[in-house]
């Protein structure tokens, strides 16, 4: 049984399609948490 080249292409492209939004989300959440901690420190909630 031969596996077509399309299978290999989809196996290669699929993780990239998943990874790019995941990386973008990671950086957005990281920035949001960093800013939230900074604001909490400024407000005096965290010392």
N, CA, C, O and CB atoms as a CASP TS submission, in Angstrom:
PFRMAT TS
TARGET T0000
AUTHOR 0000-0000-0000
METHOD Language model
MODEL 1
PARENT N/A
ATOM      1  N   UNK     1       0.842  -1.196   0.000  1.00  0.00           N
ATOM      2  CA  UNK     1       0.000   0.000   0.000  1.00  0.00           C
ATOM      3  C   UNK     1       0.886   1.257   0.000  1.00  0.00           C
ATOM      4  O   UNK     1       1.741   1.438   0.867  1.00  0.00           O
ATOM      5  CB  UNK     1      -0.957   0.000   1.234  1.00  0.00           C
ATOM      6  N   UNK     2       0.655   2.098  -0.981  1.00  0.00           N
ATOM      7  CA  UNK     2       1.445   3.335  -1.093  1.00  0.00           C
ATOM      8  C   UNK     2       0.728   4.487  -0.402  1.00  0.00           C
ATOM      9  O   UNK     2      -0.480   4.666  -0.559  1.00  0.00           O
ATOM     10  CB  UNK     2       1.708   3.687  -2.579  1.00  0.00           C
ATOM     11  N   UNK     3       1.481   5.260   0.360  1.00  0.00           N
ATOM     12  CA  UNK     3       0.939   6.472   0.961  1.00  0.00           C
ATOM     13  C   UNK     3       1.337   7.633   0.061  1.00  0.00           C
ATOM     14  O   UNK     3       2.508   7.798  -0.282  1.00  0.00           O
ATOM     15  CB  UNK     3       1.458   6.678   2.438  1.00  0.00           C
ATOM     16  N   UNK     4       0.342   8.438  -0.316  1.00  0.00           N
ATOM     17  CA  UNK     4       0.605   9.550  -1.227  1.00  0.00           C
ATOM     18  C   UNK     4       1.383  10.665  -0.558  1.00  0.00           C
ATOM     19  O   UNK     4       1.430  10.753   0.669  1.00  0.00           O
ATOM     20  CB  UNK     4      -0.693  10.095  -1.772  1.00  0.00           C
ATOM     21  N   UNK     5       1.994  11.516  -1.371  1.00  0.00           N
ATOM     22  CA  UNK     5       2.754  12.648  -0.826  1.00  0.00           C
ATOM     23  C   UNK     5       1.859  13.633  -0.071  1.00  0.00           C
ATOM     24  O   UNK     5       2.330  14.359   0.805  1.00  0.00           O
ATOM     25  CB  UNK     5       3.484  13.376  -1.950  1.00  0.00           C
ATOM     26  N   UNK     6       0.565  13.654  -0.413  1.00  0.00           N
ATOM     27  CA  UNK     6      -0.365  14.560   0.274  1.00  0.00           C
ATOM     28  C   UNK     6      -0.454  14.253   1.759  1.00  0.00           C
ATOM     29  O   UNK     6      -0.628  15.159   2.574  1.00  0.00           O
ATOM     30  CB  UNK     6      -1.753  14.470  -0.352  1.00  0.00           C
ATOM     31  N   UNK     7      -0.333  12.970   2.117  1.00  0.00           N
ATOM     32  CA  UNK     7      -0.391  12.580   3.527  1.00  0.00           C
ATOM     33  C   UNK     7       0.788  13.179   4.282  1.00  0.00           C
ATOM     34  O   UNK     7       0.630  13.687   5.393  1.00  0.00           O
ATOM     35  CB  UNK     7      -0.399  11.041   3.672  1.00  0.00           C
ATOM     36  N   UNK     8       1.966  13.118   3.675  1.00  0.00           N
ATOM     37  CA  UNK     8       3.161  13.672   4.322  1.00  0.00           C
ATOM     38  C   UNK     8       3.063  15.186   4.436  1.00  0.00           C
ATOM     39  O   UNK     8       3.457  15.765   5.448  1.00  0.00           O
ATOM     40  CB  UNK     8       4.426  13.284   3.541  1.00  0.00           C
ATOM     41  N   UNK     9       2.537  15.826   3.393  1.00  0.00           N
ATOM     42  CA  UNK     9       2.370  17.285   3.417  1.00  0.00           C
ATOM     43  C   UNK     9       1.403  17.678   4.525  1.00  0.00           C
ATOM     44  O   UNK     9       1.664  18.618   5.275  1.00  0.00           O
ATOM     45  CB  UNK     9       1.863  17.807   2.048  1.00  0.00           C
ATOM     46  N   UNK    10       0.291  16.965   4.629  1.00  0.00           N
ATOM     47  CA  UNK    10      -0.693  17.304   5.662  1.00  0.00           C
ATOM     48  C   UNK    10      -0.139  17.024   7.062  1.00  0.00           C
ATOM     49  O   UNK    10      -0.434  17.763   8.002  1.00  0.00           O
ATOM     50  CB  UNK    10      -1.996  16.510   5.440  1.00  0.00           C
ATOM     51  N   UNK    11       0.655  15.969   7.206  1.00  0.00           N
ATOM     52  CA  UNK    11       1.283  15.671   8.500  1.00  0.00           C
ATOM     53  C   UNK    11       2.275  16.758   8.893  1.00  0.00           C
ATOM     54  O   UNK    11       2.490  17.013  10.078  1.00  0.00           O
ATOM     55  CB  UNK    11       1.992  14.311   8.452  1.00  0.00           C
ATOM     56  N   UNK    12       2.880  17.398   7.890  1.00  0.00           N
ATOM     57  CA  UNK    12       3.851  18.459   8.154  1.00  0.00           C
ATOM     58  C   UNK    12       3.156  19.795   8.410  1.00  0.00           C
ATOM     59  O   UNK    12       3.574  20.560   9.280  1.00  0.00           O
ATOM     60  CB  UNK    12       4.826  18.591   6.979  1.00  0.00           C
ATOM     61  N   UNK    13       2.090  20.074   7.648  1.00  0.00           N
ATOM     62  CA  UNK    13       1.403  21.369   7.732  1.00  0.00           C
ATOM     63  C   UNK    13       0.500  21.435   8.963  1.00  0.00           C
ATOM     64  O   UNK    13       0.392  22.487   9.592  1.00  0.00           O
ATOM     65  CB  UNK    13       0.576  21.621   6.459  1.00  0.00           C
ATOM     66  N   UNK    14      -0.144  20.330   9.311  1.00  0.00           N
ATOM     67  CA  UNK    14      -1.124  20.322  10.412  1.00  0.00           C
ATOM     68  C   UNK    14      -0.545  20.825  11.735  1.00  0.00           C
ATOM     69  O   UNK    14      -1.171  21.670  12.374  1.00  0.00           O
ATOM     70  CB  UNK    14      -1.666  18.919  10.607  1.00  0.00           C
ATOM     71  N   UNK    15       0.629  20.342  12.178  1.00  0.00           N
ATOM     72  CA  UNK    15       1.197  20.857  13.439  1.00  0.00           C
ATOM     73  C   UNK    15       1.514  22.344  13.364  1.00  0.00           C
ATOM     74  O   UNK    15       1.396  23.052  14.364  1.00  0.00           O
ATOM     75  CB  UNK    15       2.463  20.087  13.799  1.00  0.00           C
ATOM     76  N   UNK    16       1.917  22.829  12.185  1.00  0.00           N
ATOM     77  CA  UNK    16       2.236  24.254  12.031  1.00  0.00           C
ATOM     78  C   UNK    16       0.970  25.089  12.195  1.00  0.00           C
ATOM     79  O   UNK    16       0.981  26.131  12.851  1.00  0.00           O
ATOM     80  CB  UNK    16       2.891  24.527  10.649  1.00  0.00           C
ATOM     81  N   UNK    17      -0.127  24.616  11.588  1.00  0.00           N
ATOM     82  CA  UNK    17      -1.406  25.333  11.686  1.00  0.00           C
ATOM     83  C   UNK    17      -1.850  25.407  13.147  1.00  0.00           C
ATOM     84  O   UNK    17      -2.435  26.405  13.567  1.00  0.00           O
ATOM     85  CB  UNK    17      -2.499  24.637  10.822  1.00  0.00           C
ATOM     86  N   UNK    18      -1.575  24.358  13.920  1.00  0.00           N
ATOM     87  CA  UNK    18      -1.937  24.343  15.346  1.00  0.00           C
ATOM     88  C   UNK    18      -0.950  25.176  16.161  1.00  0.00           C
ATOM     89  O   UNK    18      -1.351  25.882  17.086  1.00  0.00           O
ATOM     90  CB  UNK    18      -1.978  22.890  15.883  1.00  0.00           C
ATOM     91  N   UNK    19       0.331  25.100  15.824  1.00  0.00           N
ATOM     92  CA  UNK    19       1.380  25.710  16.648  1.00  0.00           C
ATOM     93  C   UNK    19       1.366  27.232  16.591  1.00  0.00           C
ATOM     94  O   UNK    19       1.569  27.888  17.612  1.00  0.00           O
ATOM     95  CB  UNK    19       2.734  25.207  16.212  1.00  0.00           C
ATOM     96  N   UNK    20       1.130  27.803  15.411  1.00  0.00           N
ATOM     97  CA  UNK    20       1.220  29.263  15.269  1.00  0.00           C
ATOM     98  C   UNK    20       0.213  29.984  16.170  1.00  0.00           C
ATOM     99  O   UNK    20       0.617  30.878  16.913  1.00  0.00           O
ATOM    100  CB  UNK    20       0.990  29.666  13.807  1.00  0.00           C
ATOM    101  N   UNK    21      -1.081  29.637  16.137  1.00  0.00           N
ATOM    102  CA  UNK    21      -2.017  30.307  17.060  1.00  0.00           C
ATOM    103  C   UNK    21      -1.686  30.022  18.517  1.00  0.00           C
ATOM    104  O   UNK    21      -1.885  30.883  19.374  1.00  0.00           O
ATOM    105  CB  UNK    21      -3.450  29.870  16.769  1.00  0.00           C
ATOM    106  N   UNK    22      -1.182  28.825  18.811  1.00  0.00           N
ATOM    107  CA  UNK    22      -0.828  28.479  20.190  1.00  0.00           C
ATOM    108  C   UNK    22       0.300  29.375  20.693  1.00  0.00           C
ATOM    109  O   UNK    22       0.263  29.840  21.832  1.00  0.00           O
ATOM    110  CB  UNK    22      -0.416  26.995  20.290  1.00  0.00           C
ATOM    111  N   UNK    23       1.298  29.617  19.853  1.00  0.00           N
ATOM    112  CA  UNK    23       2.427  30.476  20.232  1.00  0.00           C
ATOM    113  C   UNK    23       1.954  31.907  20.429  1.00  0.00           C
ATOM    114  O   UNK    23       2.347  32.569  21.390  1.00  0.00           O
ATOM    115  CB  UNK    23       3.542  30.425  19.161  1.00  0.00           C
ATOM    116  N   UNK    24       1.097  32.393  19.510  1.00  0.00           N
ATOM    117  CA  UNK    24       0.569  33.759  19.618  1.00  0.00           C
ATOM    118  C   UNK    24      -0.228  33.906  20.912  1.00  0.00           C
ATOM    119  O   UNK    24      -0.064  34.883  21.643  1.00  0.00           O
ATOM    120  CB  UNK    24      -0.321  34.106  18.391  1.00  0.00           C
ATOM    121  N   UNK    25      -1.094  32.927  21.188  1.00  0.00           N
ATOM    122  CA  UNK    25      -1.887  32.945  22.427  1.00  0.00           C
ATOM    123  C   UNK    25      -0.982  32.949  23.645  1.00  0.00           C
ATOM    124  O   UNK    25      -1.231  33.676  24.607  1.00  0.00           O
ATOM    125  CB  UNK    25      -2.839  31.737  22.483  1.00  0.00           C
ATOM    126  N   UNK    26       0.070  32.137  23.608  1.00  0.00           N
ATOM    127  CA  UNK    26       1.006  32.046  24.731  1.00  0.00           C
ATOM    128  C   UNK    26       1.610  33.409  25.048  1.00  0.00           C
ATOM    129  O   UNK    26       1.677  33.814  26.209  1.00  0.00           O
ATOM    130  CB  UNK    26       2.119  31.035  24.421  1.00  0.00           C
ATOM    131  N   UNK    27       2.054  34.119  23.998  1.00  0.00           N
ATOM    132  CA  UNK    27       2.677  35.420  24.223  1.00  0.00           C
ATOM    133  C   UNK    27       1.667  36.450  24.712  1.00  0.00           C
ATOM    134  O   UNK    27       1.993  37.279  25.562  1.00  0.00           O
ATOM    135  CB  UNK    27       3.341  35.913  22.947  1.00  0.00           C
ATOM    136  N   UNK    28       0.427  36.409  24.179  1.00  0.00           N
ATOM    137  CA  UNK    28      -0.614  37.347  24.622  1.00  0.00           C
ATOM    138  C   UNK    28      -0.918  37.119  26.100  1.00  0.00           C
ATOM    139  O   UNK    28      -1.001  38.074  26.873  1.00  0.00           O
ATOM    140  CB  UNK    28      -1.909  37.184  23.771  1.00  0.00           C
ATOM    141  N   UNK    29      -1.083  35.850  26.495  1.00  0.00           N
ATOM    142  CA  UNK    29      -1.401  35.526  27.894  1.00  0.00           C
ATOM    143  C   UNK    29      -0.233  35.913  28.795  1.00  0.00           C
ATOM    144  O   UNK    29      -0.435  36.450  29.884  1.00  0.00           O
ATOM    145  CB  UNK    29      -1.727  34.015  28.053  1.00  0.00           C
ATOM    146  N   UNK    30       1.006  35.634  28.331  1.00  0.00           N
ATOM    147  CA  UNK    30       2.198  35.967  29.109  1.00  0.00           C
ATOM    148  C   UNK    30       2.272  37.472  29.367  1.00  0.00           C
ATOM    149  O   UNK    30       2.549  37.906  30.485  1.00  0.00           O
ATOM    150  CB  UNK    30       3.468  35.487  28.380  1.00  0.00           C
ATOM    151  N   UNK    31       2.022  38.261  28.322  1.00  0.00           N
ATOM    152  CA  UNK    31       2.037  39.719  28.467  1.00  0.00           C
ATOM    153  C   UNK    31       0.936  40.181  29.407  1.00  0.00           C
ATOM    154  O   UNK    31       1.155  41.053  30.247  1.00  0.00           O
ATOM    155  CB  UNK    31       1.883  40.400  27.102  1.00  0.00           C
ATOM    156  N   UNK    32      -0.250  39.598  29.265  1.00  0.00           N
ATOM    157  CA  UNK    32      -1.386  39.993  30.103  1.00  0.00           C
ATOM    158  C   UNK    32      -1.098  39.704  31.571  1.00  0.00           C
ATOM    159  O   UNK    32      -1.385  40.532  32.436  1.00  0.00           O
ATOM    160  CB  UNK    32      -2.665  39.262  29.660  1.00  0.00           C
ATOM    161  N   UNK    33      -0.534  38.536  31.854  1.00  0.00           N
ATOM    162  CA  UNK    33      -0.216  38.159  33.233  1.00  0.00           C
ATOM    163  C   UNK    33       0.862  39.085  33.793  1.00  0.00           C
ATOM    164  O   UNK    33       0.784  39.522  34.941  1.00  0.00           O
ATOM    165  CB  UNK    33       0.249  36.683  33.306  1.00  0.00           C
ATOM    166  N   UNK    34       1.876  39.380  32.963  1.00  0.00           N
ATOM    167  CA  UNK    34       2.957  40.262  33.387  1.00  0.00           C
ATOM    168  C   UNK    34       2.406  41.644  33.752  1.00  0.00           C
ATOM    169  O   UNK    34       2.766  42.211  34.784  1.00  0.00           O
ATOM    170  CB  UNK    34       4.022  40.382  32.277  1.00  0.00           C
ATOM    171  N   UNK    35       1.534  42.176  32.900  1.00  0.00           N
ATOM    172  CA  UNK    35       0.937  43.488  33.163  1.00  0.00           C
ATOM    173  C   UNK    35       0.039  43.451  34.390  1.00  0.00           C
ATOM    174  O   UNK    35       0.023  44.397  35.178  1.00  0.00           O
ATOM    175  CB  UNK    35       0.140  43.964  31.948  1.00  0.00           C
ATOM    176  N   UNK    36      -0.706  42.366  34.555  1.00  0.00           N
ATOM    177  CA  UNK    36      -1.607  42.239  35.705  1.00  0.00           C
ATOM    178  C   UNK    36      -0.805  42.217  37.006  1.00  0.00           C
ATOM    179  O   UNK    36      -1.192  42.855  37.985  1.00  0.00           O
ATOM    180  CB  UNK    36      -2.470  40.958  35.583  1.00  0.00           C
ATOM    181  N   UNK    37       0.305  41.489  37.018  1.00  0.00           N
ATOM    182  CA  UNK    37       1.147  41.418  38.221  1.00  0.00           C
ATOM    183  C   UNK    37       1.742  42.792  38.513  1.00  0.00           C
ATOM    184  O   UNK    37       1.799  43.221  39.666  1.00  0.00           O
ATOM    185  CB  UNK    37       2.279  40.362  38.049  1.00  0.00           C
ATOM    186  N   UNK    38       2.189  43.485  37.448  1.00  0.00           N
ATOM    187  CA  UNK    38       2.771  44.815  37.616  1.00  0.00           C
ATOM    188  C   UNK    38       1.734  45.780  38.207  1.00  0.00           C
ATOM    189  O   UNK    38       2.039  46.540  39.127  1.00  0.00           O
ATOM    190  CB  UNK    38       3.297  45.350  36.262  1.00  0.00           C
ATOM    191  N   UNK    39       0.514  45.742  37.673  1.00  0.00           N
ATOM    192  CA  UNK    39      -0.551  46.620  38.171  1.00  0.00           C
ATOM    193  C   UNK    39      -0.908  46.270  39.609  1.00  0.00           C
ATOM    194  O   UNK    39      -1.141  47.161  40.426  1.00  0.00           O
ATOM    195  CB  UNK    39      -1.799  46.520  37.277  1.00  0.00           C
ATOM    196  N   UNK    40      -0.953  44.981  39.921  1.00  0.00           N
ATOM    197  CA  UNK    40      -1.283  44.555  41.282  1.00  0.00           C
ATOM    198  C   UNK    40      -0.211  45.041  42.256  1.00  0.00           C
ATOM    199  O   UNK    40      -0.526  45.458  43.370  1.00  0.00           O
ATOM    200  CB  UNK    40      -1.423  43.012  41.355  1.00  0.00           C
ATOM    201  N   UNK    41       1.051  44.987  41.839  1.00  0.00           N
ATOM    202  CA  UNK    41       2.142  45.489  42.687  1.00  0.00           C
ATOM    203  C   UNK    41       2.000  46.992  42.896  1.00  0.00           C
ATOM    204  O   UNK    41       2.184  47.490  44.007  1.00  0.00           O
ATOM    205  CB  UNK    41       3.521  45.164  42.059  1.00  0.00           C
ATOM    206  N   UNK    42       1.672  47.713  41.826  1.00  0.00           N
ATOM    207  CA  UNK    42       1.523  49.169  41.918  1.00  0.00           C
ATOM    208  C   UNK    42       0.363  49.542  42.837  1.00  0.00           C
ATOM    209  O   UNK    42       0.434  50.535  43.561  1.00  0.00           O
ATOM    210  CB  UNK    42       1.307  49.777  40.522  1.00  0.00           C
ATOM    211  N   UNK    43      -0.697  48.753  42.806  1.00  0.00           N
ATOM    212  CA  UNK    43      -1.872  49.027  43.642  1.00  0.00           C
ATOM    213  C   UNK    43      -1.641  48.618  45.091  1.00  0.00           C
ATOM    214  O   UNK    43      -2.393  49.027  45.976  1.00  0.00           O
ATOM    215  CB  UNK    43      -3.094  48.299  43.091  1.00  0.00           C
ATOM    216  N   UNK    44      -0.610  47.816  45.343  1.00  0.00           N
ATOM    217  CA  UNK    44      -0.289  47.420  46.696  1.00  0.00           C
ATOM    218  C   UNK    44      -0.888  46.089  47.112  1.00  0.00           C
ATOM    219  O   UNK    44      -0.856  45.741  48.292  1.00  0.00           O
ATOM    220  CB  UNK    44      -0.736  48.465  47.627  1.00  0.00           C
ATOM    221  N   UNK    45      -1.442  45.330  46.152  1.00  0.00           N
ATOM    222  CA  UNK    45      -1.991  44.011  46.497  1.00  0.00           C
ATOM    223  C   UNK    45      -0.866  43.024  46.766  1.00  0.00           C
ATOM    224  O   UNK    45      -0.927  42.228  47.702  1.00  0.00           O
ATOM    225  CB  UNK    45      -2.903  43.483  45.368  1.00  0.00           C
ATOM    226  N   UNK    46       0.169  43.092  45.922  1.00  0.00           N
ATOM    227  CA  UNK    46       1.315  42.194  46.097  1.00  0.00           C
ATOM    228  C   UNK    46       2.515  43.014  46.544  1.00  0.00           C
ATOM    229  O   UNK    46       2.730  44.135  46.081  1.00  0.00           O
ATOM    230  CB  UNK    46       1.634  41.416  44.780  1.00  0.00           C
ATOM    231  N   UNK    47       3.279  42.445  47.437  1.00  0.00           N
ATOM    232  CA  UNK    47       4.493  43.143  47.896  1.00  0.00           C
ATOM    233  C   UNK    47       5.707  42.373  47.425  1.00  0.00           C
ATOM    234  O   UNK    47       6.837  42.777  47.696  1.00  0.00           O
ATOM    235  CB  UNK    47       4.511  43.298  49.450  1.00  0.00           C
TER
END
